[in-house]
C-alpha cells in the first residue's frame, strides 16, 4: 500500500480575505491604516517569537517616531524568577499550573511612566512591541498579535534560540525551559490572548523565520468559526526518541534519513497547529486558539461544561518498530494530580495496537506474586547503582497483536514493548508521566532521562495484577450494533476513565452524530475513506490510513464510507468521545 498520509492538513477559509506575505507588504498595509496626526500601533507577541527579526523589520518598514519595548516595564529578571518559583519549583520536570495573570509580571509605575511619555506626544507614529504591549496602550490605533505555534517554540528552545518569558535562559536545559513554558508562560499568555481575540486588527504569523504572513483579525476569527462547522485535522508533528522505531517513516511519508521517529502527536490541540488557507497561502496558528475561541461549538455543551476551554482527548502514535521498549511508567491518580500539580483530571489512557510484529508485547499491570517493597527497592537500586531492573519479575506482559486494545487507567504500571505501533488514546495532560525504569538508556541529549520512583510508588495500584488486568483491561471488546455493511464494537475505556471508544468495521456507509460531544477518530484499517454531511453542511472530507481527524460537536450528523481504492473493501475507524 502506497501511503497517502497528509502531514500538512489545512482548512480552506472562504470569504473576502487576503494573506499578506513578506515584511514589505506587511508594513505597507499597517501604514495604510494609520490616520490623523498621532498613531499608536501595538504589536503584542506570544512567547517564543524572534524579537530581533520583528523589531528590525518594523523599525525599517514603519520608521516610528518612538519605539517602546514592553519589556522596559517588566519586573527585573530576578523578580520574575522569584514570582514564578512556587509554580516552576526546583524539579527538572514537574511544576504547578500557575494562577498568575500577565499583570503580575509588570511594574505598574513603569507602565505609568511609559503611558505618560506617550501622552506627551502630539503627533507621529508610536510602536509598542512585545509581551504585554497591550497593557501600555489599551486603545491603540492598531493591535497586531504575533502568535506562535507550541511545537515551533519547543524547536527554538532546543536550538538555544529563545528564552522563557521575561528572563534570559537561552542555554538552559530544554526540559527546564519546557517546564516553565508549560506551567507558567503558556498559561499566563493564553489567559491574556483570550482577552484580546475580539480586539485584534491583524494576526501576524512568524513561525517560519524571515517568511512572515499577516491576515486581518476578522479573517482569523472567520477561519476559526468555519473550522468548527466541519471535520478537520490538526498538523501532526513527529519526534525522534531513544526507543524510536521505523514504522512511521514508511506509513507517514517521513524523512528516511532520520534515525528514528518515536512520537507523533496527531491530535493534541494543546501543542498542535492549525493551518488556515487563504487563496493558497497557509497561515499557521496554535490549534488551542480554536478551543479558546469556540469551545462550545467544538466540544459540545456537556464537554464544555465539564472541561471548560480545554480539549480533553488526545491521540498520538508511539513507534517501537525495530526500536526499543518505552519507559516503564505509571500515571498519577486524579486526587494526586490535583494536589501536587493543579490539574483537575489525570492522564487515563489506552494503547490501541495499530500494527505489530510477531512477538510484540505490552507490559500492563503487575504479576500476581508481586512484592511491592521488593519492586520499589530494586527500582531504586537500578537508578542509584546502574543495575539492570528485571521488569518481567514484577510486571505482567501480554502479547500485542494488530487491533488489540489495552486499557490503562491511572495508577496502572505499563509500557509498550518493541516492534509495535501504538495509537495512544488518552486524556490530555500528557506531561504527567512517572517513569519508573528506562532500561538504562540516555536521552537524545546524552543525559539520563528523569526517573520518578518517589512519585510513582505513591500512585501504583498494587492490586492490578494479572487476574484483574485480564478481566478489566485487555481487549474488552463488546458488540454494540450492526447494519447493512457495518458493525460497531465498544473497545473501552475502563469505567474509571471518562473516554469511550467505539470501533466501526464497514464496507458501506456508516452514520455518526457528534452533537452530544466532539468526536476524535483515526482510520485504523483501509486506504481511504470519505466523510460527508447528509445535509451538505460541509465539503466532503477525505481521510487516509492512520490519519486522525476531529469532528466538532457543531457538525452533528455525518457519514463515513470507503472511498477510492478502498471502495468495496472493509475499512475501520476507532472513535473516541467523552462519556455523558
C-alpha positions in Angstrom: 0.0 0.0 0.0 1.4 3.4 -1.0 0.9 5.9 1.8 -1.2 9.0 1.2 -0.7 10.3 4.7 -1.2 14.1 4.8 1.4 15.7 7.1 0.1 19.2 6.4 -3.7 19.2 6.5 -5.3 22.6 6.2 -8.7 24.3 6.4 -9.7 26.4 3.3 -11.2 29.6 4.6 -13.9 31.1 2.3 -14.7 34.8 2.2 -13.1 38.0 1.0 -9.9 37.6 3.0 -6.3 38.1 1.8 -3.0 36.9 3.3 -0.1 39.3 3.0 3.4 37.8 2.8 6.8 39.4 3.4 7.7 42.3 5.6 7.4 45.0 2.9 3.8 44.1 2.2 3.0 43.8 5.9 4.5 47.1 6.9 2.9 48.9 3.9 -0.5 47.5 4.9 -0.1 48.7 8.5 1.0 52.2 7.4 -2.1 52.5 5.1 -4.3 52.0 8.2 -2.9 54.9 10.1 -5.0 58.1 10.5 -4.6 61.5 12.0 -1.5 63.2 13.4 -0.9 60.7 16.2 -1.0 56.9 15.8 -0.2 54.2 18.3 0.4 50.7 16.9 0.6 47.8 19.5 2.4 44.7 18.4 1.5 42.1 21.1 3.6 39.0 20.9 3.3 35.5 22.2 6.3 33.8 23.9 9.0 32.5 21.5 8.9 34.9 18.5 12.2 36.1 17.1 12.2 39.6 18.6 15.2 40.8 16.7 13.7 40.0 13.3 10.3 41.6 14.0 11.8 44.7 15.7 14.3 45.3 12.9 11.7 44.9 10.2 9.1 47.1 11.9 11.6 49.9 12.5 12.9 49.7 9.0 9.5 49.5 7.3 7.4 51.8 9.5 10.0 54.2 10.8 8.2 55.1 14.1 9.0 58.3 15.9 9.2 56.3 19.1 9.6 52.6 19.5 8.8 51.2 23.0 9.7 47.6 24.0 7.1 46.5 26.6 10.0 44.6 28.3 11.1 48.0 29.7 8.0 47.9 32.1 8.5 44.3 33.2 9.8 43.3 36.6 13.5 42.5 36.8 14.6 39.0 35.9 15.3 38.2 39.5 11.9 39.4 40.5 10.3 37.3 37.7 12.2 34.2 38.8 11.1 34.8 42.4 7.5 35.3 41.2 7.3 32.0 39.2 9.3 29.8 41.5 6.3 28.5 43.5 5.0 27.1 40.2 8.2 26.1 38.5 9.8 24.7 41.7 13.3 23.2 41.5 12.2 19.9 39.9 13.6 19.3 36.4 10.2 18.1 35.0 7.3 19.0 37.2 5.7 22.2 38.5 2.3 23.5 39.4 -0.1 25.1 36.9 0.1 28.8 37.7 -2.8 31.1 38.5 -0.8 34.2 37.6 -2.1 36.8 35.2 0.1 38.8 32.9 -0.2 42.0 35.1 1.8 40.3 37.8 4.9 40.4 35.5 4.9 44.2 35.2 5.8 47.2 37.3 2.8 49.4 37.4 4.9 52.5 38.0 7.0 51.8 34.9 3.8 51.2 32.8 2.5 54.6 34.0 5.8 56.3 33.1 5.6 54.9 29.5 1.9 55.9 29.3 2.8 59.5 30.4 5.6 59.5 27.7 3.0 58.5 25.0 0.5 61.1 26.3 3.1 63.8 26.0 3.5 63.3 22.2 1.0 65.2 20.0 1.9 63.7 16.6 3.8 60.9 15.0 3.9 57.1 15.0 4.5 55.3 18.2 5.0 51.5 18.2 4.7 49.5 21.4 6.1 46.0 21.0 6.4 42.7 22.9 4.7 40.6 25.5 2.3 42.8 27.5 2.4 45.7 25.0 -1.4 45.9 25.2 -1.1 46.8 28.9 0.6 50.1 28.0 -1.9 51.2 25.4 -5.4 49.8 25.8 -6.9 51.8 22.9 -4.3 51.8 20.1 -4.9 52.8 16.5 -4.0 49.2 15.5 -3.5 46.0 17.5 -1.3 43.4 15.8 -1.0 40.0 17.5 2.1 37.8 16.7 1.1 34.3 17.7 3.4 31.3 17.9 2.9 27.5 17.5 3.8 25.5 20.5 5.9 23.0 18.6 7.9 25.7 16.9 8.6 27.2 20.4 10.0 23.8 21.5 12.2 23.5 18.5 13.6 27.0 19.2 14.2 26.0 22.8 16.2 23.0 21.5 18.3 25.2 19.2 19.0 27.5 22.1 17.4 30.4 20.3 14.8 31.7 22.7 14.3 32.1 26.5 11.3 31.9 28.8 9.0 34.8 29.3 10.8 37.8 30.9 14.1 36.1 31.6 17.3 35.3 29.8 17.9 31.5 29.9 18.7 30.6 26.3 21.3 28.0 27.2 19.3 26.3 30.0 18.4 22.6 29.9 15.5 22.1 27.4 13.5 20.2 30.0 13.5 23.1 32.4 12.7 25.6 29.7 9.8 23.5 28.5 8.6 23.0 32.1 8.5 26.8 32.7 6.6 27.3 29.4 4.1 24.6 30.2 3.4 25.5 33.8 3.7 29.3 33.6 4.4 31.1 30.3 1.7 29.4 28.2 -0.9 29.6 31.0 -0.3 33.3 31.5 -0.2 34.2 27.8 -3.2 32.1 26.9 -5.3 33.9 29.5 -4.2 37.2 28.1 -4.8 36.1 24.5 -8.3 35.2 25.2 -9.0 38.7 26.4 -7.7 40.1 23.1 -9.3 37.9 20.5 -12.1 40.3 19.5 -9.8 43.3 19.6 -7.1 42.1 17.2 -6.8 44.0 13.9 -4.1 41.8 12.4 -2.7 38.4 13.1 1.0 38.0 12.4 2.4 34.5 11.7 6.2 34.4 12.1 6.6 30.7 12.6 8.9 30.5 9.7 12.0 32.7 10.0 12.1 35.6 7.6 8.9 34.5 6.0 6.1 36.4 7.8 2.5 36.3 6.9 -0.4 38.5 8.1 -4.2 38.3 7.9 -6.8 40.5 9.5 -8.3 39.7 12.9 -11.6 39.2 11.1 -10.0 36.6 8.8 -8.6 34.7 11.8 -12.0 34.7 13.5 -13.8 33.7 10.4 -11.3 30.8 9.9 -11.9 29.6 13.4 -15.7 29.9 13.0 -15.6 27.9 9.8 -13.4 25.2 11.2 -15.8 24.2 13.9 -18.5 23.6 11.3 -16.6 20.7 9.5 -14.3 17.8 10.1 -10.6 18.8 10.2 -7.2 17.6 11.2 -4.5 19.5 13.1 -0.9 19.3 12.0 0.8 16.2 13.3 4.4 16.6 14.5 6.9 13.8 14.7 9.9 13.5 17.0 12.7 11.0 17.5 13.4 9.3 20.8 15.8 6.8 22.4 13.3 4.0 21.8 12.0 5.2 18.5 11.1 3.0 15.6 10.7 2.8 11.8 7.0 2.3 11.1 6.1 6.0 10.7 8.8 6.6 8.2 7.0 4.4 5.7 3.4 5.0 6.6 3.6 8.7 7.3 5.9 9.7 4.4 8.7 10.9 6.6 12.4 11.7 6.1 14.1 8.3 5.7 17.5 9.8 6.8 16.3 10.5 10.3 17.5 7.7 12.7 14.0 7.0 14.1 10.7 8.5 15.0 9.4 7.8 18.4 6.3 10.0 18.8 3.7 11.6 16.6 1.3 14.0 18.3 -1.5 13.9 15.8 -4.4 15.3 17.8 -3.1 17.3 20.8 -4.6 20.8 20.4 -2.6 21.9 23.4 0.5 21.6 21.2 -0.5 21.0 17.6 -1.0 23.7 15.0 -4.0 24.5 12.8 -3.3 25.6 9.2 -5.7 28.1 7.7 -5.6 28.5 3.9 -6.4 31.8 2.3 -6.3 31.8 -1.5 -3.5 29.2 -1.5 -1.5 30.9 1.3 -1.1 29.0 4.5 -1.3 30.7 7.9 -0.3 28.7 11.0 -2.0 29.3 14.3 -1.9 27.2 17.5 -4.9 24.8 17.4 -5.6 25.7 21.0 -6.9 29.1 19.7 -9.9 27.2 18.2 -10.6 25.7 21.6 -10.4 29.1 23.3 -12.5 30.9 20.8 -15.2 28.4 20.0 -15.2 25.9 22.9 -18.9 25.1 23.0 -19.2 24.7 19.2 -16.1 22.5 19.1 -16.6 20.4 22.3 -20.4 20.4 22.8 -22.3 21.8 25.8 -21.7 18.8 28.0 -18.0 18.5 27.4 -17.5 22.3 27.6 -19.4 22.4 30.8 -17.1 19.7 32.3 -13.7 20.7 30.9 -14.1 24.4 30.1 -11.9 25.5 27.2 -9.6 22.5 27.3 -9.6 19.7 24.7 -9.8 16.6 26.8 -9.0 13.8 24.2 -5.5 13.1 22.9 -4.5 10.8 20.0 -0.8 10.1 19.3 1.5 7.4 17.9 4.2 5.6 19.8 6.5 3.8 17.3 8.8 1.0 18.5 9.1 -1.0 15.2 12.7 -2.2 15.2 13.1 0.1 18.2 13.1 -0.5 22.0 10.7 -0.7 24.9 9.1 2.5 26.1 10.0 3.6 29.6 8.2 1.6 32.3 5.8 4.1 33.8 2.7 5.0 35.7 0.3 8.0 35.7 -1.0 9.8 38.8 -4.4 9.3 40.3 -6.9 12.1 40.0 -6.5 13.3 43.6 -2.7 13.1 43.3 -2.5 15.3 40.1 -4.9 17.8 41.7 -2.9 18.1 44.9 0.6 18.1 43.5 0.2 19.7 40.1 -3.0 21.7 40.0 -4.7 19.7 37.2 -8.3 18.7 37.7 -8.2 15.5 35.7 -5.5 12.9 35.1 -3.9 11.0 32.2 -6.0 7.9 31.9 -5.1 6.3 28.6 -5.1 3.2 26.4 -2.9 1.5 23.8 -4.7 0.6 20.5 -2.3 -1.6 18.5 -2.4 -0.2 15.0 0.3 -2.6 13.9 2.7 -5.1 15.4 5.3 -7.7 14.6 5.1 -11.3 15.8 6.4 -11.4 19.4 5.5 -7.9 20.3 4.1 -7.4 23.8 2.7 -4.9 26.2 3.7 -4.5 29.8 0.5 -4.0 31.7 -0.2 -4.3 35.4 1.7 -6.5 37.9 2.4 -10.1 38.4 0.2 -12.0 40.8 3.1 -12.6 43.1 4.4 -9.1 43.1 6.1 -7.9 46.2 5.7 -4.1 46.3 8.6 -3.5 48.7 11.0 -5.7 46.6 9.9 -4.0 43.4 10.5 -0.5 44.7 13.8 -1.5 46.3 15.0 -3.0 43.0 13.9 0.1 41.0 15.9 2.4 43.4 18.9 0.1 43.2 18.8 0.2 39.4 18.6 4.0 39.5 21.4 4.6 42.0 23.8 1.8 41.1 23.2 1.5 37.4 22.0 -2.1 37.8 19.6 -3.7 35.4 16.0 -4.0 36.6 14.2 -7.3 35.8 10.9 -5.8 34.8 9.3 -9.2 34.0 9.9 -10.3 37.5 7.4 -7.8 38.7 5.3 -6.6 35.7 2.9 -8.7 33.7 3.2 -8.8 29.9 0.7 -9.7 27.3 1.1 -10.4 23.5 0.4 -7.4 21.4 -1.4 -8.1 18.1 -2.8 -5.8 15.5 -6.1 -4.3 16.6 -5.7 -5.3 20.2 -6.8 -2.6 22.7 -5.2 -2.3 26.2 -6.9 0.0 28.7 -4.6 1.9 31.1 -6.4 3.7 33.9 -4.2 5.9 36.0 -2.2 4.0 38.6 -1.5 1.1 36.3 2.1 0.2 35.6 2.6 -0.1 31.9 4.7 0.4 28.7 4.7 -0.8 25.1 7.4 -3.3 24.2 9.4 -3.2 21.0 8.0 -3.8 17.5 4.6 -2.2 17.8 2.9 0.9 16.5 0.6 2.2 19.3 -2.2 4.6 18.8 -2.4 6.0 22.3 -5.9 7.3 23.1 -5.9 9.2 26.3 -6.9 12.2 28.4 -4.8 15.3 27.5 -2.5 16.1 30.5 0.3 14.1 28.9 3.3 15.7 30.7 2.5 13.8 33.9 4.3 10.5 33.3 6.2 9.0 36.2 9.0 6.9 34.7 10.0 4.0 36.9 12.7 2.4 34.7 14.1 3.3 31.3 16.2 0.3 30.5 19.4 2.0 31.4 19.2 4.4 28.4 20.3 8.0 28.0 18.1 10.6 26.3 19.0 12.0 22.9 20.6 14.9 24.7 23.1 12.4 26.3 21.6 12.9 29.8 19.9 10.3 31.9 16.1 10.5 31.4 14.3 11.7 34.5 13.1 8.8 36.7 10.3 9.5 39.2 10.1 6.5 41.5 9.1 8.6 44.5 6.0 9.9 42.8 5.4 6.6 41.1 5.3 4.5 44.3 2.7 6.8 45.7 0.2 6.1 42.9 0.8 2.5 41.8 -2.3 0.4 42.3 -0.8 -2.8 43.6 -4.0 -4.8 43.3 -3.9 -4.5 39.5 -2.3 -7.9 39.0 -2.6 -10.3 36.1 -6.1 -11.7 37.0 -7.5 -8.2 37.5 -5.9 -6.8 34.4 -7.0 -9.6 32.1 -10.6 -9.2 33.3 -10.7 -5.4 33.1 -8.1 -4.0 30.7 -7.2 -6.5 27.9 -9.4 -6.5 24.8 -12.7 -5.6 26.5 -14.4 -5.9 23.1 -18.3 -5.8 23.1 -20.6 -5.9 20.1 -22.9 -2.9 20.1 -24.8 -2.7 16.8 -24.7 -3.6 13.2 -26.4 -2.8 9.9 -26.1 -3.1 6.2 -22.4 -3.3 5.5 -21.2 -2.2 9.0 -20.8 -3.3 12.6 -20.0 -1.4 15.8 -17.9 -2.5 18.8 -17.2 -1.0 22.1 -13.5 -1.4 22.9 -13.2 0.7 26.1 -12.1 2.6 28.0 -12.2 1.4 31.7 -15.1 2.6 33.9 -12.6 4.8 35.8 -11.8 6.7 32.5 -14.1 9.3 31.0 -13.3 8.4 27.4 -15.4 6.0 25.5 -14.1 4.3 22.3 -16.0 2.7 19.5 -14.7 0.7 16.6 -16.6 0.5 13.3 -15.9 -2.0 10.6 -17.6 -1.2 7.4 -17.8 -1.8 3.6 -20.7 0.7 3.2 -21.7 4.0 4.6 -21.8 4.4 8.4 -23.8 7.2 10.1 -22.4 9.0 13.2 -23.6 12.0 15.2 -21.3 14.3 17.2 -23.9 16.6 18.6 -23.5 15.3 22.2 -19.8 16.0 22.2 -16.7 16.2 20.0 -15.5 13.1 18.2 -11.9 12.2 17.5 -11.2 9.4 15.0 -8.4 7.5 13.3 -8.6 5.4 10.2 -7.2 2.1 11.5 -7.9 -0.1 8.5 -8.3 0.8 4.9 -6.5 3.1 2.4 -9.0 5.9 2.1 -12.5 6.9 3.3 -14.7 10.0 2.8 -16.6 11.9 5.5 -19.8 13.6 4.3 -22.7 15.6 5.6 -26.1 14.2 4.7 -27.4 17.8 4.5 -24.3 19.1 2.7 -23.3 21.3 5.6 -19.6 20.8 4.8 -17.5 19.8 1.8 -16.6 16.1 1.7 -13.5 15.4 3.8 -11.1 12.6 2.7 -9.1 10.6 5.3 -6.2 8.3 4.6 -4.9 5.3 6.6 -3.5 6.2 10.0 -4.8 9.8 9.8 -6.5 11.3 12.8 -9.3 13.8 12.5 -11.7 15.8 14.7 -15.4 16.2 14.2 -16.7 19.2 16.2 -20.0 18.9 18.1 -21.5 21.6 15.9 -21.3 19.2 12.9 -23.9 16.8 14.3 -24.8 14.0 11.8 -22.1 12.8 9.4 -21.3 9.7 7.5 -18.1 7.7 6.6 -17.7 5.3 3.7 -14.9 3.6 1.8 -13.5 5.8 -1.0 -11.2 5.4 -3.9 -9.2 2.2 -3.9 -11.0 1.2 -0.7 -14.4 1.0 -2.2 -15.9 -2.4 -1.7 -13.2 -3.3 0.9 -13.6 -3.4 4.6 -12.3 -0.3 6.5 -12.3 0.5 10.2 -12.2 3.6 12.4 -11.7 4.0 16.1 -13.7 6.8 17.6 -13.3 8.4 21.0 -15.6 10.7 22.8 -16.4 11.9 26.3 -19.0 9.7 28.1 -22.2 11.5 29.1 
